[in-house]
Amino acid sequence: MFSRTERAFLEILRRSPGAGASVELEAAFPNPAYRRKLMWGIRQKAGRSLADWQLYSVAARRDPRLLPPELSTPGARVPLFADPLVTFGQRLRRAWFRRRPSASLPRAADPPRGS
């Protein structure tokens, strides 16, 4: 949701108490106009997504499968499914190139053979 810069800004606010945050923010972001712009952007994003996060919070309390794996039950992972045809093609391709070590995939810049 937030950019890396906005995360860095919020991290400084989180770990620095009171006046210490102002000093650290001034050191990390010396331009006061840029600090105001970051603060404004963070408020805008947080305000727009607040209703969504409240909805998510209520739903996650009712169904823990919505929580990230490290917060939910141990061993719970998102199931991954692959198209059987794609899986077969990948196995076939690996087997083909394992048997022919000198073979490689053609590159787009290579001219066609025989011309």
C-alpha positions, 0 to 999 in steps of 0.5 A: 500500500505504501511506497518504500519512502513512505514506509521509511517515514512511518518506521521513523515515526514508529520507533522514535518517541515524540520530539526524537521523531522530528529530529530523525525525520529532519535528518532523513528527509531534510526538505520540509515540503517533501515531509509534508507531501509524504505525510499528506500522501500517507493520510490519503492512502490510509483514509481511502483504505480504512474501510477496507482494512476494517472489513478485512479485520472483521472477516479475518477474525471469523475465518483465520484462513484470511490471515498471512501464513505466519499469523494463522495456524502452523503449516497453513499455506495457500494451495497452488494448482497448475494446469495439467497440460502446462505441468506435463509440458514442463516435465517434457521440456526438462527431460528433453534438455536433460538428455541433450546437454548441448541443446539450448533454447533458441534465442530471438537474435539467432538466425534460423538454421539452414539460411 
